[in-house]
């Protein structure tokens, strides 16, 4: 599962990552509506894409440089 936080992060995930990963679920989080989740996931810079495998964060892309 990929969690996408931030400005236009959902568009980046869909356009760049989704075509390469058909079996992946993408979740868009509005950081203004979920401050508890932002704190728990330690999202300090937007946009941020976090990859989870088996419920554990295994990778994160911060900003647009990693895409």
Secondary structure, DSSP 8 states (H G I E B T S, - for coil): -EEEESTTHHHHIIIIIGGG-TT--EEEE-TTT-HHHHHHHT--SSSEEEEEETTEEEEEEESSTT-
